[in-house]
Amino acid sequence: MTSPRATEGRARDVLGLALIAGALGVLGWACRGAPLGVPVADDYLFLARARFQHPLEWFDSMGAAWYWRPLSRQLYYSALSSTMLAHPAAVAVLHFALLAALALVLYRLGRRVGPPELAAAFATFPVLAEPARALVTWPSGAQHLAAMLAVALAVDGALARRPWRAALALLLGLLAHEIAALGIVVVAAIALATRDARARRNGMLAALVPAALWLAGRALAARHGMRLPPGGDALHFAWGRVPETWVRAFVAQLDLEPWNGRVRIAALAAYAALVVLAVARLAGAPPARARWRRAAPAAWGGLAAFVVGAVPFAGLLPDWNGWHVALPGIGLGLAFAVLLGSAWPALALGVVALRVALLVALPGAQPVTGTVPRTTSLLSFERVTRLQRVVGSTRAALTERFATLPRGASVGYWSIPLLSEVGFAESRALAVWYADSTLRWRTFGAAQGLDRPFAAVVGYNLPSPAPAVVIQPAALEAARAARDAWNAGRWDRADSLLAAAVAAQRPQAFTFEAAMWRNRARIAAARGDTALALERLARSRALDPGTTGP
């Protein structure tokens, strides 16, 4: 017969698992409006290799400048390349599934330490971390997510004294991302803390064998062109920036990075209040102190993992992304959960509620504007979704208008939102879309572009959630003829051709049409018709606020 305590424990476990599901729902809400799974930037380095390199080289950086990650690059992009282009949202669903699996493993680990409330606070920590928004919506996030899940499985295997399971998971994590090297330290520490000599030996083998295989693979990859970023060696490492890295990592993992001013201060005060309440409870309640004594090694171990795991990212500064420290952040989550949950289980749920509030209050994906979102992370959720909107709408506009393009053709962009060129990975996005590595993506080049043999030209309407629009060949031809008439002094003809260019452009292309109206304003000014010139200039400014005087 089941005891009342066991029944109560199972009921609380159900509540804990429900909290995990709810946290995933909150993360989904925080990602609302995002073009889920649309590939951009580095994704096209990997997709281009998967599409054009045969046979695929498994010991290089897969088209990127740095690192060797064959599981999350070569294998992942080869397996999902078609799906990523045809059904990008399926990639985001996979990423949510990886994060859900991670949360379940963390819950299992948390239950080794304390009650369901503690385990739920620990399990939801990476789910409710704001940087997770970029990881689940951007295909490249698979590199971090796969490594995080693999390390969690390795730790679970090590604690269960299943060394081969731990070793296999750790090896997979190392092949997904070098951040999994933190797992080597954790699995080794678990082994050293084991009193049984045989278990200690097997545990050390579970840490060292995958490490040796990974290092051998990296040595081979180095002979195939894999490189590490400059300053990666201990002699030139940016040791002086380690404290800054800890602060950045702490801010990002507590969901404070998107907030400034009063909101950040209030959130920090709420975190501090929870900690103060926990310390007071530990000081005054003997049962709480007993729980803390049992769980303290896990808390200190988690904090140590956070501190140590964040250090390597000092070498990347000032290049910073909050999701860099997603794996070490799990250690910070463990420390918080153990401290609060040991003092009083309800306090652990308090930190979950605080993090939910911070995520829910964030805006979803925004339309593309002419300015780049001001964020601490260079590739924050806001910036990634901006790139996804630009690149995704470009693909949709081009492929709808041009099913194929001539080999060796160039596609020009009349205008492009600031700092969004990186999303196309030079010409690789275009090459992948049309399965043709000879295609080139180039700037239109103002008036000189009218004489260049572009197979297609794209403009961007701002603000818009889908800004790309194809500039019609007939409109470009009329603009070219208007330029020639202008140069020949035939102003009436030039004016009528500019009007024809505007009429031929459907749908509207704001910056293109603004240029036509600006030139018509110049013609009116040259004729001495100031009122008409100002009227036309106003129309140009309405389409493109950056328009200046004629």
C-alpha positions, 0 to 999 in steps of 0.5 A, spaced: 500 500 500 502 506 498 504 511 503 501 518 504 508 521 504 509 517 497 503 519 494 504 527 496 511 526 493 508 524 486 503 529 486 508 534 488 512 531 482 506 532 477 506 539 479 514 540 478 513 537 471 507 542 470 512 548 472 516 545 466 511 545 461 509 552 463 516 555 463 516 552 456 510 555 454 512 562 457 518 561 453 514 560 447 510 567 449 516 571 449 518 568 442 511 571 439 512 573 432 519 571 431 520 567 424 521 561 427 527 557 425 529 561 419 536 560 417 541 566 417 548 568 418 552 562 420 547 557 418 548 559 411 556 557 412 554 550 414 548 550 409 552 552 403 557 546 405 552 541 406 549 543 399 556 544 395 561 540 398 561 532 396 564 528 399 563 532 406 569 534 410 568 532 417 574 534 420 574 542 418 570 548 421 564 547 416 565 553 412 566 557 419 572 561 421 573 557 427 572 551 431 570 543 430 563 541 431 561 535 427 555 533 431 552 540 431 554 542 424 556 537 419 551 532 421 545 537 424 545 541 417 546 535 413 540 532 416 536 538 416 538 542 410 532 541 406 527 541 412 530 548 414 529 551 408 522 548 406 519 548 414 523 552 418 518 552 424 520 545 424 527 546 426 524 551 432 520 545 434 526 541 435 530 546 439 524 546 444 524 539 444 531 539 446 530 544 451 524 540 454 529 534 454 534 538 458 529 540 463 527 533 464 534 531 465 535 537 470 529 535 474 531 528 475 538 531 477 534 536 482 530 530 485 537 527 487 538 534 491 531 536 494 524 536 494 520 537 487 520 545 488 527 545 488 528 541 482 523 545 478 526 551 480 533 548 477 530 545 471 526 551 469 532 555 470 535 554 462 528 555 460 526 561 463 533 564 461 532 570 456 538 568 452 534 561 450 530 565 446 535 566 441 537 559 442 530 556 440 529 560 434 535 560 431 538 554 427 545 555 430 542 555 437 543 547 436 550 547 437 549 550 444 542 546 446 545 539 444 552 540 448 547 542 454 543 536 453 549 532 453 553 534 459 546 534 463 546 526 461 553 525 462 552 528 469 546 524 470 550 518 468 556 519 472 551 520 479 548 513 477 554 510 476 553 508 469 560 510 466 559 508 459 553 512 459 556 518 462 562 517 457 558 517 451 553 523 452 560 527 454 563 525 447 557 527 444 557 533 447 564 535 446 563 533 438 557 538 439 560 544 442 567 545 446 563 548 452 562 541 453 569 541 456 566 543 462 562 536 463 569 533 463 571 537 469 564 536 473 564 528 471 571 528 474 569 531 480 563 526 481 568 521 480 573 524 485 568 524 490 566 517 490 569 513 496 569 506 492 575 505 488 572 501 482 567 507 481 572 512 482 576 509 477 571 508 472 568 515 473 575 518 471 575 514 465 568 516 463 571 523 463 578 522 460 576 517 455 571 522 451 576 528 453 582 524 449 578 522 443 575 529 442 582 532 443 585 527 438 579 529 433 581 536 434 588 535 432 586 532 426 581 537 425 587 542 425 590 539 420 584 540 415 584 548 417 580 548 423 582 554 427 581 557 434 580 565 435 586 569 436 588 570 443 585 563 445 592 560 448 593 561 456 599 566 454 595 571 451 588 570 454 584 576 456 585 574 464 584 582 466 577 581 463 574 575 467 571 579 472 567 583 467 565 576 464 562 574 470 558 580 471 555 579 464 554 572 465 550 573 471 546 579 468 544 575 462 542 568 466 538 572 471 534 575 465 537 582 467 540 583 460 534 586 456 532 591 462 535 597 464 534 603 470 528 601 475 526 595 472 533 592 473 534 595 480 527 592 482 529 585 479 535 585 483 532 587 489 527 581 488 533 576 487 536 579 493 530 579 497 529 572 496 536 570 498 536 574 504 529 570 506 533 564 505 539 566 509 534 568 515 530 561 514 537 557 514 539 561 521 532 560 524 530 553 522 533 547 524 530 543 519 532 548 514 539 547 516 539 540 516 536 540 508 542 545 507 547 541 510 545 535 505 545 539 499 550 544 500 555 540 496 551 541 490 550 548 491 557 550 491 559 545 485 554 549 481 556 555 483 563 553 481 561 550 475 558 557 473 564 561 475 569 556 472 565 555 465 564 563 464 572 564 464 573 562 457 568 567 454 573 573 457 577 571 451 571 573 446 570 580 449 568 585 447 564 580 442 559 578 447 552 574 447 548 572 453 547 565 450 555 564 450 554 562 458 548 558 457 551 551 460 555 555 465 548 558 467 545 551 469 550 551 475 548 558 477 541 555 477 543 549 481 546 554 486 540 558 487 535 553 487 539 549 492 539 555 497 532 557 496 529 550 496 533 548 502 531 554 506 523 553 504 521 550 498 516 556 496 522 560 496 524 556 490 518 557 486 519 564 488 525 565 483 521 561 478 515 566 478 520 572 478 523 569 472 516 568 469 515 575 470 521 578 467 520 574 460 513 575 460 514 583 460 519 582 454 516 584 447 516 579 442 519 580 435 518 587 432 518 589 425 524 591 421 526 598 422 532 602 419 535 602 426 539 596 429 536 594 436 540 596 442 542 590 446 548 588 450 548 581 446 551 582 439 546 577 436 540 577 441 533 575 440 532 582 437 537 582 432 537 575 430 529 576 429 531 582 425 536 578 420 531 573 420 525 577 417 530 581 412 533 574 410 527 570 410 523 576 406 528 576 401 528 569 399 520 569 399 520 575 394 526 573 390 523 565 389 516 568 388 518 572 382 524 568 379 523 561 380 530 560 377 536 565 375 542 564 370 548 561 372 553 567 374 548 572 375 548 577 380 542 580 384 543 587 387 540 590 393 537 597 392 537 598 399 538 594 405 537 595 413 543 597 417 547 591 419 543 586 416 548 584 410 551 579 415 545 575 415 546 573 408 553 570 409 556 574 403 553 570 397 552 563 400 544 564 402 543 566 395 547 560 392 543 555 397 536 558 395 537 557 388 542 551 388 547 555 384 554 557 387 556 561 382 550 567 384 552 573 387 549 578 392 551 585 391 550 592 392 546 596 387 551 601 387 546 608 386 546 610 379 551 606 376 547 600 378 543 602 372 548 599 367 550 593 371 547 586 368 543 584 375 538 579 374 534 581 379 534 587 384 531 587 391 529 593 395 526 594 403 520 597 405 521 600 412 518 599 417 515 592 416 515 585 418 517 582 411 521 588 408 523 585 402 520 587 395 523 585 388 524 592 384 521 590 377 525 590 371 520 595 367 521 600 373 529 599 372 529 600 365 524 606 365 529 609 371 535 607 366 532 611 360 530 617 365 537 617 367 539 618 359 534 623 358 536 627 363 544 627 361 541 629 354 538 635 357 531 632 355 527 634 362 520 633 360 522 626 357 526 624 363 520 627 368 515 622 364 520 616 364 521 617 372 513 617 373 513 611 369 518 608 373 514 609 379 507 606 376 511 600 373 513 598 380 508 593 384 508 592 389 511 599 392 518 599 393 519 605 398 526 607 397 526 606 389 520 610 389 523 615 393 529 616 389 524 617 383 520 622 386 527 626 389 529 626 382 523 629 379 523 634 385 530 636 382 527 637 375 522 641 378 527 645 381 531 646 375 525 649 371 524 654 377 518 651 380 519 651 387 512 649 389 512 643 385 519 641 387 517 641 395 511 637 393 515 632 390 520 632 395 515 631 401 513 625 397 520 622 397 521 623 404 514 620 406 517 614 403 524 614 405 525 619 411 532 619 410 531 623 403 535 630 403 533 636 399 534 636 391 
